[in-house]
Amino acid sequence: LELKRMSVSKDYRGQGISKALCEEVLRFTQARGYGAVVLYTSMVQVVAQRLYEGQGFRKVGTFSPSLLASLLCFQIFQYRCDLPGRP
């Protein structure tokens, strides 16, 4: 399952909402028999990276989305969280 575009309004950040949403995605995914959750985030989203890593995601890939991004050394990170009991 791919998690796309999770965002919390700036007015509500720092209240644990992102963590709760991420936990719910993992529960939802496992309950439906998926083996893993994948997502993509950019190198500048350091807070998001810490959130995902704290939830058990690991970085499994890195790429530049375009030639310009490559020249600017801008990267996208792919994360994956394997769920217990699934391949």
C-alpha positions as CSV (number, residue, x, y, z in Angstrom):
1,L,0.0,0.0,0.0
2,E,1.3,3.5,-0.8
3,L,0.8,6.4,1.6
4,K,0.5,9.6,-0.4
5,R,0.4,13.2,0.7
6,M,-0.2,13.0,4.4
7,S,-0.3,16.5,5.7
8,V,-1.4,18.3,8.9
9,S,-2.2,22.0,8.9
10,K,0.5,24.2,10.5
11,D,-2.0,25.3,13.1
12,Y,-2.3,21.7,14.4
13,R,1.3,20.4,14.2
14,G,3.2,19.3,17.3
15,Q,0.1,17.7,18.8
16,G,0.8,14.1,17.7
17,I,-1.8,14.1,14.9
18,S,0.8,13.0,12.3
19,K,1.9,10.1,14.5
20,A,-1.7,9.0,15.1
21,L,-2.5,9.2,11.4
22,C,0.6,7.1,10.6
23,E,-0.3,4.5,13.2
24,E,-3.8,4.3,11.8
25,V,-2.5,3.8,8.3
26,L,-0.3,0.9,9.6
27,R,-3.3,-0.7,11.4
28,F,-5.6,-0.3,8.4
29,T,-3.0,-1.8,6.1
30,Q,-2.3,-4.8,8.3
31,A,-6.0,-5.5,8.9
32,R,-6.5,-5.7,5.1
33,G,-3.7,-8.2,4.6
34,Y,-1.1,-5.9,3.0
35,G,2.5,-6.8,3.6
36,A,4.0,-3.3,3.7
37,V,3.5,0.4,3.4
38,V,5.7,2.5,1.1
39,L,5.9,6.3,0.8
40,Y,8.1,9.0,-0.7
41,T,9.3,12.2,0.9
42,S,11.9,14.8,-0.1
43,M,15.3,15.4,1.5
44,V,14.1,18.7,2.9
45,Q,11.3,17.1,4.9
46,V,13.4,16.2,7.9
47,V,10.6,16.2,10.4
48,A,8.6,13.8,8.2
49,Q,11.6,11.5,7.9
50,R,12.0,11.4,11.7
51,L,8.3,10.6,12.0
52,Y,8.4,7.7,9.5
53,E,11.6,6.3,11.0
54,G,10.0,6.4,14.4
55,Q,7.1,4.4,13.1
56,G,9.3,1.6,11.8
57,F,9.8,2.8,8.2
58,R,13.3,2.4,6.7
59,K,14.8,4.2,3.8
60,V,15.1,1.8,0.8
61,G,15.8,4.1,-2.1
62,T,16.9,7.6,-3.2
63,F,16.5,9.3,-6.5
64,S,16.4,12.7,-8.2
65,P,13.0,13.4,-9.9
66,S,14.5,15.3,-12.8
67,L,17.7,16.4,-14.4
68,L,17.5,19.8,-12.8
69,A,16.9,18.2,-9.4
70,S,19.9,16.0,-10.0
71,L,22.1,19.1,-10.9
72,L,20.8,20.8,-7.7
73,C,21.5,17.6,-5.6
74,F,17.8,17.4,-4.7
75,Q,16.6,13.9,-3.8
76,I,13.5,12.0,-3.0
77,F,13.7,9.2,-0.5
78,Q,11.6,6.1,-0.6
79,Y,10.6,4.5,2.7
80,R,9.1,1.1,3.4
81,C,7.5,-0.4,6.5
82,D,7.1,-4.2,6.4
83,L,4.2,-5.3,8.6
84,P,4.6,-8.3,11.0
85,G,3.5,-11.7,9.8
86,R,3.6,-10.7,6.1
87,P,6.2,-11.3,3.3
